[in-house]
Amino acid sequence: MNFETAMQAAQRLGVNIRTVQKWAKQGKLAGAQKVGRDWMIPENAFPQETSSEKEGEKRGMFMPFASSYFPLGEAEAFINSLEDEDERNIALGEYYYHKGECEKAVEILEEYLDSPVHNYRFAASIICFFSYLSLGHKHQAQFTLHSIDTQLRQIYNTDKHDVRAAKGVFACTLFSTLLHFSSDRIPPLENYVNDLDKGIKCLALYLIAYKAYLEKDYSRAYGIAEASIIICPEEFPIALIHTHIIAAVSLMSLTKVKKAKEHLVAAWEMALPDGFYQPFAEHHPVLQGLLESYLKKEHPEEFAHIIDIAKTYGKSWRRIHNELMEKTVAENLTTTEFVVASLYYRNWRIKEIADHMHLSERTIKNYLQIIYQKLGVNGRKGLEDFMLN
């Protein structure tokens, strides 16, 4: 039997060393041996559930932060009010993730990736996956995605309409939508919305709107988002921030820029009291320059922070998306170059792009020349294979 160090095992499994050491101590890594202070792990060993870890009566709350409501600016106070330590930790991981502090989110949530409580394990896996993308940890993200797929196979039953099946459909729709790939195997999330907790229900409506946007039904996408904003209480800021953003995205594709900016501002005003920057970074490519148009001028420091997140997240996102879809969405463009290319591909004139992004026409022309050189194309038509369609 060949062995590897705990550090090597951690890199292979996409977790930190402390988690590997904990698994070894708990007997989850069959054949692991302690040599002095160090653990030696059999190559290709994966964590196994022990007999003492079978899921008991505790069910826990799925994504307690997004599922619950709290007034703007009082996110930390809400988390501190949670009596259950595990739910408080899961909520804290979610909180750090939405703030764009993904290292802190991962540090807290990695220990729950093997939790015997399904709701904790599932929530931790989802947040860790998107945190890994933001940190540029592609291999950890891929491993976590594989783990999530395994969990989904265990709970995803299209013949049942219970809470667990609803969460499975929600998660499937979440990944297929946010990674921009389609799957005919996923039943309509609309059929399962009523089985979800209210905060998650509002997020489900955001996903349904986003899916309509990806299907290029922009008017329907905006209609769903607008209806969701009306019915979702203001105390669910996570859901409402996302829904205002997808409303803005849909309106940009309908060339209703002024109205789109109003929704972006509404999302920003809800996010700013608690510093929730991550949703804006994740949606940067589809916001088509709205962040540059509004935030760069009005909130330059926050804009710079969001762009730093967007750079790493976008690069990892495009790599995984391209592998899943066998596509060639551009991986070598900067965030600004990608926005310029996207708008120009959507038939915006150079002057319109310049006015929208508060840049000169000469600067936009220079960007286009750089884009053509990087992608090896010539002209607007050549951009088609490298943009998000």
C-alpha positions in Angstrom: 0.0 0.0 0.0 1.4 3.4 -1.0 0.9 6.4 1.4 0.9 10.2 1.0 1.2 13.0 3.6 -1.8 14.7 5.1 -0.9 17.8 3.0 -0.9 15.7 -0.2 -4.2 14.2 0.7 -5.7 17.6 1.5 -4.6 18.9 -1.9 -6.1 15.8 -3.6 -9.4 16.0 -1.7 -9.8 19.7 -1.9 -9.9 20.4 1.8 -7.5 21.8 4.4 -4.9 19.7 6.3 -6.9 20.0 9.6 -9.9 18.3 8.0 -7.8 15.4 6.7 -6.2 15.0 10.2 -9.7 15.0 11.8 -10.9 12.4 9.3 -7.9 10.2 10.0 -8.4 10.5 13.7 -12.1 9.6 13.4 -11.3 6.5 11.3 -12.9 7.8 8.1 -9.7 7.3 6.0 -9.3 3.5 6.0 -5.7 2.5 6.6 -4.5 5.9 7.8 -1.5 5.6 10.2 -0.1 8.0 12.6 3.7 8.3 12.4 5.0 10.5 15.2 2.9 13.6 15.1 2.0 13.2 11.4 -0.7 11.1 9.6 0.1 9.0 6.6 -2.8 8.5 4.3 -3.3 5.6 1.8 -3.2 7.0 -1.7 -6.7 7.3 -3.3 -8.4 7.0 0.1 -11.7 8.9 0.4 -13.6 9.7 3.6 -16.1 7.1 4.6 -19.0 7.4 7.0 -18.5 5.6 10.3 -21.1 3.7 12.1 -21.3 6.4 14.8 -22.1 9.0 12.2 -25.3 7.9 10.8 -27.7 10.8 10.6 -29.8 11.0 13.7 -32.9 13.0 14.6 -31.2 16.4 14.2 -32.2 17.8 10.8 -30.9 21.3 11.1 -31.8 24.2 8.8 -30.8 24.3 5.2 -28.8 27.5 4.5 -30.0 29.2 7.7 -28.7 32.6 6.7 -30.4 32.8 3.3 -33.5 31.1 4.7 -34.1 33.6 7.4 -35.0 37.3 7.5 -33.2 40.1 9.2 -33.3 43.9 8.9 -30.6 45.6 6.7 -27.4 46.1 8.5 -28.1 43.6 11.2 -26.8 40.4 9.7 -24.2 39.8 12.4 -26.7 40.4 15.1 -29.0 37.9 13.6 -26.3 35.3 13.3 -25.3 35.8 17.0 -28.9 35.3 18.0 -29.0 31.8 16.7 -29.0 29.4 19.6 -27.7 26.3 17.8 -23.9 26.4 17.4 -23.9 24.4 14.1 -26.6 26.6 12.6 -24.7 29.7 13.7 -21.5 28.4 12.1 -23.3 27.6 8.8 -24.9 31.0 8.8 -21.6 32.7 9.5 -20.0 30.8 6.6 -22.8 32.0 4.3 -22.4 35.6 5.7 -18.7 35.7 4.9 -19.3 34.3 1.5 -21.8 37.0 0.6 -19.4 39.6 1.8 -16.8 38.2 -0.6 -14.6 36.9 2.3 -14.4 33.4 0.9 -11.3 32.3 2.8 -13.2 32.8 6.0 -16.2 31.0 4.6 -14.2 28.0 3.6 -12.3 27.9 6.9 -15.6 27.6 8.8 -17.6 25.4 6.4 -15.0 22.8 5.3 -15.5 21.0 8.6 -19.1 20.5 7.7 -18.4 18.9 4.3 -18.7 15.5 6.0 -21.3 16.4 8.6 -23.8 13.6 9.4 -26.6 16.3 9.2 -27.6 16.4 5.6 -28.7 20.0 5.6 -25.4 21.2 7.0 -23.4 19.0 4.7 -25.4 20.1 1.6 -25.2 23.9 2.5 -21.5 23.7 3.2 -20.8 22.0 -0.1 -22.7 24.6 -2.1 -21.1 27.6 -0.4 -17.6 26.0 -0.5 -18.0 25.3 -4.2 -18.6 28.9 -5.1 -16.1 30.1 -2.6 -13.4 27.9 -4.3 -14.3 29.6 -7.6 -13.8 33.0 -6.1 -10.4 31.9 -4.6 -9.3 30.4 -7.9 -9.1 26.9 -6.4 -10.4 25.1 -9.5 -9.5 21.5 -8.4 -11.2 21.9 -5.0 -14.2 23.3 -6.8 -14.3 20.3 -9.1 -14.0 17.8 -6.2 -16.7 19.6 -4.3 -19.0 19.6 -7.3 -18.5 15.8 -7.6 -19.4 15.5 -3.9 -22.5 17.5 -4.4 -23.5 15.4 -7.4 -23.2 12.3 -5.2 -25.4 13.9 -2.5 -28.0 14.9 -5.2 -28.2 11.3 -6.4 -29.1 10.2 -2.9 -31.9 12.8 -2.4 -33.1 13.7 -5.9 -36.3 11.8 -6.6 -38.5 13.3 -9.2 -41.4 11.1 -8.2 -41.7 12.7 -4.8 -42.8 16.2 -3.8 -41.3 16.6 -0.4 -38.9 19.1 1.1 -35.8 17.0 0.4 -36.7 16.5 -3.2 -37.4 20.2 -3.5 -34.0 21.0 -2.2 -32.5 18.6 -4.7 -34.3 20.3 -7.6 -33.3 23.7 -6.2 -29.7 22.7 -6.1 -29.7 21.1 -9.6 -31.3 24.3 -10.9 -28.8 26.4 -9.0 -25.8 24.8 -10.5 -27.1 24.4 -14.0 -28.2 28.1 -14.1 -25.2 29.7 -12.4 -22.8 27.6 -14.5 -24.9 28.4 -17.6 -25.5 24.8 -18.8 -28.9 23.2 -19.5 -30.2 19.8 -18.5 -33.4 18.2 -19.6 -33.2 15.8 -16.7 -34.1 18.6 -14.2 -37.8 19.0 -13.6 -39.2 22.6 -13.5 -38.3 24.2 -10.2 -41.6 26.0 -10.4 -43.3 22.7 -9.4 -41.3 22.5 -6.1 -41.2 26.1 -4.9 -44.0 25.7 -2.4 -42.0 23.0 -0.6 -39.1 25.3 0.2 -38.6 27.7 3.2 -39.6 31.2 2.4 -36.1 32.7 2.0 -35.1 29.8 -0.2 -38.4 30.1 -2.1 -37.5 33.7 -3.0 -34.1 32.6 -4.2 -35.8 29.9 -6.2 -37.8 32.6 -8.0 -34.5 34.4 -8.8 -33.2 31.2 -10.3 -36.4 30.8 -12.4 -36.0 34.3 -13.7 -32.3 33.7 -14.4 -33.1 30.5 -16.3 -35.6 32.5 -18.5 -32.9 35.0 -19.2 -30.5 32.2 -20.3 -33.3 31.0 -22.6 -33.3 34.6 -24.1 -36.8 35.2 -22.9 -35.8 38.5 -21.4 -39.3 39.9 -20.9 -40.4 36.8 -19.0 -37.2 36.9 -16.9 -37.9 40.5 -15.9 -41.6 39.8 -15.2 -40.7 36.9 -12.8 -38.1 39.0 -11.1 -40.4 42.0 -10.7 -43.2 39.8 -9.3 -40.7 38.2 -6.9 -39.6 41.6 -5.7 -43.2 42.5 -4.9 -44.0 39.4 -2.9 -40.7 38.8 -1.2 -40.5 40.6 2.2 -37.7 43.2 2.5 -36.3 41.3 5.5 -35.0 38.7 3.0 -32.1 40.8 1.7 -30.0 38.0 0.2 -32.9 36.9 -2.1 -33.9 40.4 -3.0 -30.3 41.5 -3.8 -30.1 38.6 -6.3 -33.5 39.3 -7.7 -32.9 43.0 -8.3 -29.6 42.0 -10.0 -31.3 39.5 -12.4 -33.9 42.2 -13.1 -31.1 44.5 -14.1 -29.5 41.9 -16.2 -32.7 41.2 -18.1 -33.4 44.9 -18.7 -29.9 45.4 -20.1 -30.7 42.7 -22.7 -33.9 44.6 -23.4 -31.8 47.7 -23.9 -33.6 49.5 -21.1 -30.5 50.8 -19.5 -32.0 53.5 -17.3 -34.5 51.0 -15.7 -31.7 48.4 -15.3 -29.6 50.9 -13.4 -32.5 51.6 -11.0 -32.6 47.9 -10.1 -28.8 47.8 -9.7 -29.0 50.8 -7.3 -31.8 49.1 -5.4 -29.7 45.9 -5.0 -26.6 48.0 -4.0 -28.5 49.9 -1.3 -29.7 46.7 0.2 -26.2 45.1 0.1 -24.1 48.1 1.3 -25.2 48.1 5.0 -23.8 44.6 5.5 -21.1 44.7 2.8 -22.5 42.0 0.6 -20.2 42.3 -2.5 -20.1 38.7 -3.8 -23.4 38.8 -5.7 -22.2 41.7 -7.8 -18.9 40.0 -8.6 -20.5 36.8 -9.7 -22.9 38.6 -12.0 -20.3 41.0 -13.4 -20.2 39.4 -16.9 -23.9 39.5 -17.5 -24.5 42.9 -16.0 -23.0 44.3 -19.2 -21.0 47.2 -17.8 -23.6 48.4 -15.2 -21.0 48.1 -12.4 -18.6 50.2 -14.4 -21.3 52.7 -15.3 -22.6 53.2 -11.7 -20.3 51.8 -9.0 -17.0 52.7 -10.5 -17.9 56.4 -10.3 -20.1 56.5 -7.1 -18.3 53.8 -5.0 -14.7 53.4 -6.4 -13.3 51.5 -3.4 -16.1 49.0 -3.2 -16.0 48.7 -7.0 -12.3 47.8 -7.0 -12.9 45.2 -4.3 -15.8 43.7 -6.4 -13.6 43.6 -9.5 -10.8 41.8 -7.7 -13.3 39.1 -6.7 -14.8 39.0 -10.2 -11.4 38.5 -11.9 -10.6 35.3 -10.0 -14.2 34.0 -9.9 -14.7 34.6 -13.6 -11.5 32.9 -14.6 -12.3 29.7 -12.6 -16.0 29.9 -13.7 -15.1 30.0 -17.4 -12.7 27.1 -17.1 -15.3 24.9 -15.4 -18.1 26.1 -17.8 -15.9 25.4 -20.8 -15.1 21.9 -19.7 -18.7 21.1 -18.9 -20.1 22.6 -22.1 -17.1 22.0 -24.4 -17.3 25.7 -25.1 -14.6 28.4 -25.5 -15.9 31.4 -23.5 -12.9 33.7 -23.3 -10.6 32.9 -20.4 -7.8 35.4 -21.3 -9.7 38.7 -21.2 -9.6 41.1 -18.3 -13.0 42.0 -16.7 -13.1 45.3 -18.6 -12.2 43.7 -21.9 -14.9 41.1 -21.4 -17.5 43.8 -20.8 -16.4 45.8 -23.9 -16.4 42.6 -26.0 -19.8 41.6 -24.7 -21.5 44.9 -25.4 -19.9 45.2 -28.9 -21.0 41.7 -29.7 -24.5 42.7 -28.7 -24.5 45.4 -31.4 -23.7 48.4 -29.1 -22.0 51.2 -31.0 -18.6 52.3 -29.9 -19.9 55.7 -28.7 -22.7 54.0 -26.7 -20.1 51.7 -25.0 -17.9 54.7 -24.3 -20.7 56.7 -22.8 -22.0 53.8 -20.8 -18.6 53.0 -19.2 -17.5 56.6 -18.9 -14.5 56.0 -21.2 -13.4 57.7 -24.4 -14.2 56.3 -27.8 -10.5 56.0 -28.5 -10.1 53.9 -25.4 -12.9 51.5 -26.5 -11.3 51.2 -29.9 -8.0 50.3 -28.3 -9.7 47.7 -26.1 -11.3 46.1 -29.2 -7.9 45.8 -30.9 -6.5 44.1 -27.8 -9.5 41.8 -27.6 -9.2 40.8 -31.3 -5.5 40.1 -30.8 -6.0 38.0 -27.7 -8.9 35.9 -29.2 -7.4 35.7 -32.7 -10.5 37.2 -34.4 -11.3 40.1 -36.6 -14.5 42.0 -36.1 -17.8 41.7 -34.2 -18.8 38.4 -35.8 -15.7 36.7 -34.7 -16.6 37.3 -31.0 -19.6 34.9 -31.1 -17.8 31.8 -30.0 -16.1 33.5 -27.0 -19.1 35.3 -25.4 -21.8 34.2 -23.1 -24.7 33.5 -25.4 
